[in-house]
Amino acid sequence: MPNQFTGKTVIISGGAGGIGLALARELGANGMNVVIADIDQVQLATAEASLRDSDVKVVACPLDVTDFEQWQAVVSEAKKHFGKVHMVVNNAGVGGLPSRLEDANHDAWRWAIDVNLMGVVYGAQAATPSLKEHGEGGWIINVASMAGMGGMPYADAYCATKAAVVSLSEGWAAELKPFGIHVSVLCPAFVKTQIHNSHRNMQEKYKSAIKQSTAPTVDADVIKGAAALVEAGIPPELLAKRVVEAVASKQRYIFTHPNYRNDIAARGSRLDDAFADAQASPLVGHLINEKVTSF
Ligand SMILES: NC(=O)c1ccc[n+]([C@@H]2O[C@H](COP(=O)([O-])OP(=O)(O)OC[C@H]3O[C@@H](n4cnc5c(N)ncnc54)[C@H](O)[C@@H]3O)[C@@H](O)[C@H]2O)c1
């Protein structure tokens, strides 16, 4: 049965495995032309063959999301094969290297920032002219995380980059609304993928730098515990169905784990308490009646 996605084209970064591949399969089943782009060329070829076996119209492109020119090449390939681009899913991401604050490895931070944050900026920037030019509207789906809704110990770089993706998605949603481009930000908790083994695809430029610096130290139990949570996560196929459901009804924040609602609400209420403290302050309390620029 044709729907709003049928015949349209999506580019998915990190589409060779995990959440990206599940989304490729689900959006393909909804009739979209799919461009999967990934740094892992072996997995990419396997994923392309498997999607083709399922009758998905698919093209695979090599992509390191930290390289803007490679992103532009992927958008060109998508247009060459399918004519137009309607949706970009900025999904590629890495877990970063867990560490204690005093052991923070600056190159490991750069890896997380370049992939998880700049990869999203480059993807949206490269695709937006093509999303605008046909006037049919479109979608940008940024994959953040529940970790973007609040910090966690030992995962500073991951949480910080994901919080940044939530924030930039809010800005882009307002900027692109007049063009009929809907921006969503996906914030899952744990999903059963290979995210805890992200270093498998670390680019040489970060690998060699990180090797030369102090290795990050964190209790082995912390690393094992995080891996166990991912292993016990929801299947990516379920998440992909939930994403299509949410995007079809233009939900801006896409949550997949309603059980985290109370945690996030508690953070909201801590922020509200902090406003009450500011209002009670004799120093700044008088600002309560000043006009604000709304978010
Ligand atoms: N799995 C979880 O529990 C979970 C939870 C919340 C958010 N996420 C987010 O979901 C997204 C997808 O991760 P996943 O869980 O499927 O992990 P995954 O490791 O299974 O898949 C990530 C994919 O991204 C690719 N990739 C990595 N670096 C890349 C780069 N520089 N350029 C292009 N491709 C690159 C990998 O090759 C891989 O195919 C990530 O942004 C992750 O942060 C995952």
The ligand as an SDF file (V2000), in Angstrom:
LIG
                    3D

 44 48  0  0  0  0  0  0  0  0999 V2000
   22.8750    0.8160   20.3280 N   0  0  0  0  0  0  0  0  0  0  0  0
   22.4570    1.6310   21.2770 C   0  0  0  0  0  0  0  0  0  0  0  0
   22.1960    1.2350   22.4350 O   0  0  0  0  0  0  0  0  0  0  0  0
   22.2440    3.0900   20.9450 C   0  0  0  0  0  0  0  0  0  0  0  0
   21.5140    3.8790   21.8510 C   0  0  0  0  0  0  0  0  0  0  0  0
   21.3140    5.2060   21.5580 C   0  0  0  0  0  0  0  0  0  0  0  0
   21.8170    5.7580   20.4040 C   0  0  0  0  0  0  0  0  0  0  0  0
   22.5310    4.9810   19.5360 N   0  0  0  0  0  0  0  0  0  0  0  0
   23.0690    5.6220   18.3220 C   0  0  0  0  0  0  0  0  0  0  0  0
   22.6220    4.8960   17.1840 O   0  0  0  0  0  0  0  0  0  0  0  0
   23.5210    5.1600   16.1020 C   0  0  0  0  0  0  0  0  0  0  0  0
   23.8420    3.8630   15.3700 C   0  0  0  0  0  0  0  0  0  0  0  0
   24.6290    3.0520   16.2290 O   0  0  0  0  0  0  0  0  0  0  0  0
   24.3990    1.4910   16.4020 P   0  0  0  0  0  0  0  0  0  0  0  0
   23.9010    1.2740   17.7820 O   0  0  0  0  0  0  0  0  0  0  0  0
   23.6520    0.9320   15.2660 O   0  0  0  0  0  0  0  0  0  0  0  0
   25.9370    1.0020   16.4120 O   0  0  0  0  0  0  0  0  0  0  0  0
   26.7540    0.0690   15.4010 P   0  0  0  0  0  0  0  0  0  0  0  0
   28.1710    0.2100   15.8390 O   0  0  0  0  0  0  0  0  0  0  0  0
   26.1480   -1.2790   15.3650 O   0  0  0  0  0  0  0  0  0  0  0  0
   26.5560    0.7580   13.9810 O   0  0  0  0  0  0  0  0  0  0  0  0
   27.1720    1.9980   13.6780 C   0  0  0  0  0  0  0  0  0  0  0  0
   27.4770    2.0720   12.1870 C   0  0  0  0  0  0  0  0  0  0  0  0
   28.1130    3.3440   11.9380 O   0  0  0  0  0  0  0  0  0  0  0  0
   29.2720    3.0980   11.1440 C   0  0  0  0  0  0  0  0  0  0  0  0
   30.2770    4.1550   11.3520 N   0  0  0  0  0  0  0  0  0  0  0  0
   31.0810    4.3230   12.4280 C   0  0  0  0  0  0  0  0  0  0  0  0
   31.8990    5.3700   12.2240 N   0  0  0  0  0  0  0  0  0  0  0  0
   31.6000    5.8770   11.0010 C   0  0  0  0  0  0  0  0  0  0  0  0
   32.1050    6.9630   10.2280 C   0  0  0  0  0  0  0  0  0  0  0  0
   33.1160    7.7320   10.6500 N   0  0  0  0  0  0  0  0  0  0  0  0
   31.5570    7.2030    9.0160 N   0  0  0  0  0  0  0  0  0  0  0  0
   30.5550    6.3990    8.5380 C   0  0  0  0  0  0  0  0  0  0  0  0
   30.0530    5.3470    9.2120 N   0  0  0  0  0  0  0  0  0  0  0  0
   30.5670    5.1000   10.4420 C   0  0  0  0  0  0  0  0  0  0  0  0
   29.7520    1.7250   11.5530 C   0  0  0  0  0  0  0  0  0  0  0  0
   30.5920    1.1520   10.5690 O   0  0  0  0  0  0  0  0  0  0  0  0
   28.4370    0.9790   11.7390 C   0  0  0  0  0  0  0  0  0  0  0  0
   27.9950    0.3850   10.5390 O   0  0  0  0  0  0  0  0  0  0  0  0
   24.7360    5.8560   16.7160 C   0  0  0  0  0  0  0  0  0  0  0  0
   24.6470    7.2440   16.4560 O   0  0  0  0  0  0  0  0  0  0  0  0
   24.5800    5.5750   18.1990 C   0  0  0  0  0  0  0  0  0  0  0  0
   25.2000    6.5510   19.0020 O   0  0  0  0  0  0  0  0  0  0  0  0
   22.7610    3.6560   19.7900 C   0  0  0  0  0  0  0  0  0  0  0  0
  1  2  1  0
  2  3  2  0
  2  4  1  0
  4  5  1  0
  4 44  2  0
  5  6  2  0
  6  7  1  0
  7  8  2  0
  8  9  1  0
  8 44  1  0
  9 10  1  0
  9 42  1  0
 10 11  1  0
 11 12  1  0
 11 40  1  0
 12 13  1  0
 13 14  1  0
 14 15  2  0
 14 16  1  0
 14 17  1  0
 17 18  1  0
 18 19  2  0
 18 20  1  0
 18 21  1  0
 21 22  1  0
 22 23  1  0
 23 24  1  0
 23 38  1  0
 24 25  1  0
 25 26  1  0
 25 36  1  0
 26 27  1  0
 26 35  1  0
 27 28  2  0
 28 29  1  0
 29 30  1  0
 29 35  2  0
 30 31  1  0
 30 32  2  0
 32 33  1  0
 33 34  2  0
 34 35  1  0
 36 37  1  0
 36 38  1  0
 38 39  1  0
 40 41  1  0
 40 42  1  0
 42 43  1  0
M  CHG  2   8   1  16  -1
M  END
$$$$
